[in-house]
């Protein structure tokens, strides 16, 4: 049986993760100005200017910090599903009847530009 060095395995996992994020963000289809406009219109009041969950509207449970590792480690498809379907037992509404899939992708691309 072949033994895999833990350091090598971690390097491969991190490399794959970085490639996936780079490809998702660099897909070229995102309209960042539109994503920013939609974020400011619908998301800013809860998630805050930089997506840290510090918007003007407090909730219990607290709003997600979109710059947190536990959010950023989720695949884009999972984040888009949260925007599309909302989150159970939270204040996160479903946006499927308000925003098109393309606009949701633009918003996600804009969110991924926030400083970490």
N, C-alpha and C positions, 0 to 999 in steps of 0.2 A: 504494500500500500504506500502511496506517495504521501509524504508529509509536507504540508504547506506552512511556510514561515508566516507567523502572525503579522509581522511588519509588512511583508509582501502582500498578504491578503487585504490588510487595511489600505495599503496604497492603491490596490486595484479597485476596491470599493469606492474610495474617495475620488479616484480618477473617473470612474464611470458616472458617479453622481455629478461631478463637475461638468462632464461632457453632456449629460442629460439636461442640466440646467442651462448651459450655454446654448445648446441646440434649441431648447424651448423658447428662450428669450430672444435668440438671434434668428428665429424663424423668418423674420422679415415681413410677416403679415400683420404685425401689430401696429395699430395707429395710436402711438403714445399720446399725442395731443388730445385725441378723443377720449382715451382711457383716463387721462388726467381730468378732463372736463366732467366725465360721468362720475369719477371718484369724488370730486369736489361736490357734485350735486347730490349724490345718494349715500356716500360712505363716510365722508369727512366728519359729520356731526357725531358719529359713534366711534369711528376708528382713529380720528385725529389727523392732523396735517401730515404727519410722517408715518401713520399706520400703527402707532404704538398702543392703541386702545385707550387713548386719553382724550377722547372727544368730549364735547360739551354735554352729551347725554349719558348719564351713568346708568348702568344696568346691573342686575344680579341674576345670574352670574355675570362677571365682568366681560366686556367686549374683548375679543381676541386681539392680541398684539401681533400684527401681521409681519413684524420683523423678528419674532421669536424663532428659535431653532425648531421647536416642535411644529411650527407652521411651515417653515421653509423646507423642512425635510420631507414634507408630503409631496407626492407627485402633482404636477399641474392638473391632471385629470381629477384628482381628489379635491383640490382647491376650487376648480371650476364647478364641480358638483355641489360644493358648499354654497357657492354663489347662486347657482341655478335652483337648488332645492331648499336652501336655508339650512339651519341647524336646529335639531330638536332640542327642546328645553332651554333655548337661548333666545335672545332678542333678534338673532339673525334671520331675517325674512327670506323667503324664496323670491328671486328676481326674474324667474323664467317668464312671467307674464309682462314684465316691464322692459327687460333688456334682451336683445338678440344674443345668440351664442357668440357671434363675432364681437359684439360690444363687450361681452363678459371677458373674452380673451384679451381685448384691449385694456380693460380695467386690471386684469391680472398682470399683464405685461408692465403696466404702469406701477402697480404695487411692488413688483419685483425690482424696481429701480430705487426703492427707498433705502436710505443708509441703514446698515445693520448695527 
